[in-house]
Amino acid sequence: MDLQDQLKNLFPDHTPEQTEAEKEPHVPKYWLQDDPIICKYEKRKGKPVTILEGYNGANSDFKKLTKDLKSLLGVGGSFKNESIIIQGDYRNKIMDYLKDHGFSVKRVGG
């Protein structure tokens, strides 16, 4: 008798949840576009910022993407005038994250 059988005897009403491999295929969280997102670096008031421009999704997608990037990096940022502003120079990490989620990204400025 293996562990699965023992658990079924102890908890007969319990139905096990699906594992990651058994779940349905990955559905993108954001609206994807054909044009690349521009990822550039600037200094504002002497402090470095990373700016993402060129995303033409809905405002809700912009806000969701901004929130996910800020929580991933643990920094502040905002969404203004159809651009995402992240505090600090995190171009490499942001570009890797966006590429993992299916976006095409273009690095501008160094």
C-alpha distance (Angstrom), angle and dihedral (degrees) to the residues before:
residue distance angle dihedral
M1 . . .
D2 3.80 . .
L3 3.78 129.5 .
Q4 3.82 94.5 -91.9
D5 3.81 91.3 56.9
Q6 3.79 92.3 47.3
L7 3.80 90.9 51.5
K8 3.81 91.1 49.1
N9 3.82 89.7 52.8
L10 3.81 92.2 49.5
F11 3.82 96.0 42.8
P12 3.82 109.3 25.7
D13 3.83 94.8 166.6
H14 3.81 95.4 52.3
T15 3.78 118.9 102.8
P16 3.82 114.0 -161.3
E17 3.80 119.1 -121.7
Q18 3.77 121.1 -118.0
T19 3.78 117.4 -96.0
E20 3.80 122.9 -128.0
A21 3.81 91.9 -95.1
E22 3.81 92.6 52.7
K23 3.80 96.4 48.5
E24 3.78 122.2 98.4
P25 3.82 118.6 -81.3
H26 3.80 120.6 -75.9
V27 3.80 113.2 -80.1
P28 3.81 115.7 -161.7
K29 3.79 114.0 -108.1
Y30 3.79 94.0 -149.0
W31 3.77 136.1 45.5
L32 3.80 106.9 -95.9
Q33 3.77 123.2 -144.6
D34 3.78 137.0 -162.9
D35 3.82 97.6 -129.3
P36 3.81 116.3 78.6
I37 3.77 121.7 -108.7
I38 3.82 112.2 -117.9
C39 3.81 112.4 -127.4
K40 3.80 112.5 -168.0
Y41 3.78 139.6 166.0
E42 3.80 126.1 -133.5
K43 3.76 139.4 163.1
R44 3.76 117.3 -126.4
K45 3.79 118.2 -173.0
G46 3.80 88.0 -14.0
K47 3.80 94.8 -55.5
P48 3.82 125.1 108.9
V49 3.81 120.1 -114.9
T50 3.80 133.2 178.4
I51 3.79 115.0 -139.7
L52 3.81 125.7 -161.1
E53 3.79 116.2 -161.9
G54 3.77 136.6 168.7
Y55 3.81 100.5 51.2
N56 3.79 108.0 135.6
G57 3.80 101.4 -174.4
A58 3.79 127.9 119.0
N59 3.80 121.8 -67.9
S60 3.80 90.7 -109.3
D61 3.83 89.8 56.7
F62 3.82 90.1 48.4
K63 3.79 91.4 52.6
K64 3.80 93.1 45.5
L65 3.82 91.9 49.2
T66 3.81 91.4 47.2
K67 3.80 91.9 50.0
D68 3.81 92.7 47.9
L69 3.82 92.7 49.3
K70 3.80 92.7 48.0
S71 3.80 92.6 49.5
L72 3.82 91.9 44.9
L73 3.81 92.2 53.4
G74 3.80 98.4 32.3
V75 3.80 92.9 -130.4
G76 3.77 138.7 112.5
G77 3.74 127.5 -98.2
S78 3.78 145.3 140.8
F79 3.78 146.1 -140.8
K80 3.81 113.9 -122.0
N81 3.80 135.0 156.0
E82 3.81 94.0 -5.1
S83 3.80 93.3 -54.8
I84 3.79 131.5 102.0
I85 3.81 116.1 -133.7
I86 3.81 118.0 -161.7
Q87 3.81 120.7 -173.7
G88 3.81 111.5 -119.6
D89 3.80 136.0 19.0
Y90 3.82 103.6 -67.4
R91 3.80 99.5 141.4
N92 3.81 95.4 132.3
K93 3.81 95.5 49.0
I94 3.80 92.7 43.7
M95 3.79 92.5 48.4
D96 3.81 91.5 49.3
Y97 3.82 90.8 49.5
L98 3.80 93.0 49.0
K99 3.81 92.8 46.6
D100 3.82 90.1 50.6
H101 3.81 88.7 54.7
G102 3.81 94.2 50.7
F103 3.80 102.6 -97.6
S104 3.78 124.2 133.7
V105 3.81 110.7 -131.1
K106 3.78 132.3 -165.0
R107 3.81 120.7 -159.4
V108 3.81 115.8 -141.0
G109 3.79 128.2 -172.3
G110 3.76 113.8 27.2
